[in-house]
Amino acid sequence: MSGRRRSKDSLRRKNRSKKAISQLSNIIESPNFSLKVRNIAVRDSLKISKRHGQGCEPNVRIIFCKVCKSVMNFGSDSRIRIRKSSVITTCERCNSKVRRPIRR
């Protein structure tokens, strides 16, 4: 009997973490919130994703820097370069670089 309860609890925990990450992703994507609130949402979503093994959505992952845990405003806080087969995003705050392959 206790085995069933544990599996239900883990499913509930996963569902809650997915819901929390999606709500934080909406805050990160929305320009209506202040930069401070968006940076806090980035920090919290990274903590939740590490704790529960749930990843953020791919379109949201591009928006923030995992090193300094802040939202990148393209053109002012970050630089994007396109090379042969990859897109290189550089965070201007911490000078970290992320290379992603170009999808065809």
Backbone torsions as a table, in degrees:
resi	resn	phi	psi	omega
1	MET	NA	-40.8	-176.8
2	SER	-70.0	-24.8	178.0
3	GLY	-64.7	-39.3	178.1
4	ARG	-65.3	-40.5	-178.1
5	ARG	-65.0	-40.7	179.6
6	ARG	-63.0	-40.3	-179.7
7	SER	-68.0	-36.9	176.5
8	LYS	-65.5	-40.5	179.1
9	ASP	-63.9	-40.0	-179.8
10	SER	-69.2	-35.9	176.0
11	LEU	-65.5	-42.3	177.5
12	ARG	-62.3	-41.2	-179.6
13	ARG	-64.3	-42.9	177.6
14	LYS	-63.9	-42.9	179.6
15	ASN	-64.4	-41.1	178.1
16	ARG	-65.1	-38.8	179.8
17	SER	-68.5	-38.9	176.3
18	LYS	-61.8	-43.1	-179.6
19	LYS	-65.0	-42.1	179.9
20	ALA	-65.0	-41.7	179.3
21	ILE	-65.9	-38.3	178.9
22	SER	-68.2	-37.4	176.8
23	GLN	-66.4	-41.4	177.7
24	LEU	-66.8	-34.1	177.1
25	SER	-63.9	-38.7	176.8
26	ASN	-63.5	-38.3	178.6
27	ILE	-67.5	-41.9	-178.6
28	ILE	-64.2	-41.7	-177.9
29	GLU	-72.4	-28.5	-173.3
30	SER	-78.6	125.8	177.0
31	PRO	-79.7	-2.2	-179.2
32	ASN	-71.8	-25.5	-179.2
33	PHE	-86.5	155.9	178.8
34	SER	-71.0	162.3	-178.8
35	LEU	-63.8	-34.7	179.8
36	LYS	-64.1	-44.1	179.6
37	VAL	-66.1	-40.7	179.4
38	ARG	-65.2	-38.9	177.7
39	ASN	-66.2	-36.7	176.5
40	ILE	-65.8	-38.7	178.1
41	ALA	-64.9	-37.1	176.6
42	VAL	-63.2	-47.6	-179.8
43	ARG	-58.9	-46.0	-178.8
44	ASP	-66.7	-39.7	-179.7
45	SER	-67.3	-35.5	176.3
46	LEU	-66.2	-39.9	177.7
47	LYS	-63.7	-44.9	-178.9
48	ILE	-65.8	-41.8	-178.3
49	SER	-66.7	-34.7	176.9
50	LYS	-71.8	-40.5	-176.3
51	ARG	-69.6	-40.4	-172.7
52	HIS	-105.8	-2.7	178.4
53	GLY	73.4	19.1	178.2
54	GLN	-101.3	131.8	179.7
55	GLY	-90.4	158.5	173.8
56	CYS	-76.9	164.0	177.8
57	GLU	-67.9	145.7	-176.5
58	PRO	-60.5	-35.4	-179.6
59	ASN	-72.2	-22.5	178.0
60	VAL	-85.7	-31.9	-179.4
61	ARG	-60.1	-29.6	-179.6
62	ILE	-70.4	-28.1	-171.5
63	ILE	-75.2	-28.4	-175.2
64	PHE	-120.2	158.9	178.8
65	CYS	-95.2	127.3	-179.2
66	LYS	-77.6	-21.2	-177.1
67	VAL	-77.0	-54.7	-178.1
68	CYS	-96.0	-0.1	175.6
69	LYS	54.0	53.2	179.1
70	SER	-138.1	158.9	178.4
71	VAL	-77.6	135.6	178.6
72	MET	-99.4	124.2	172.2
73	ASN	-92.8	111.9	-174.9
74	PHE	-66.0	127.3	-179.2
75	GLY	105.3	-30.5	179.5
76	SER	-113.4	-43.9	-178.9
77	ASP	-103.6	-7.2	-177.1
78	SER	-147.4	164.2	-179.8
79	ARG	-128.8	139.3	179.3
80	ILE	-120.9	127.9	176.9
81	ARG	-125.5	143.9	178.8
82	ILE	-112.4	120.5	178.4
83	ARG	-111.1	-169.2	-173.0
84	LYS	-46.5	-58.7	-175.0
85	SER	-130.1	18.0	-178.3
86	SER	-149.0	159.3	174.2
87	VAL	-107.8	125.0	-177.7
88	ILE	-108.3	117.6	178.4
89	THR	-106.9	125.6	-179.2
90	THR	-115.2	126.7	175.4
91	CYS	-83.0	126.4	-177.7
92	GLU	-76.5	-20.7	-179.4
93	ARG	-74.2	-50.1	-176.0
94	CYS	-109.6	-3.4	177.4
95	ASN	63.7	29.1	176.8
96	SER	-89.2	150.4	-177.5
97	LYS	-119.8	139.9	176.4
98	VAL	-125.3	126.8	179.7
99	ARG	-108.8	125.9	178.0
100	ARG	-123.9	137.9	178.8
101	PRO	-70.1	149.4	176.7
102	ILE	-78.9	127.6	-180.0
103	ARG	-90.3	134.8	-179.0
104	ARG	-112.9	NA	NA
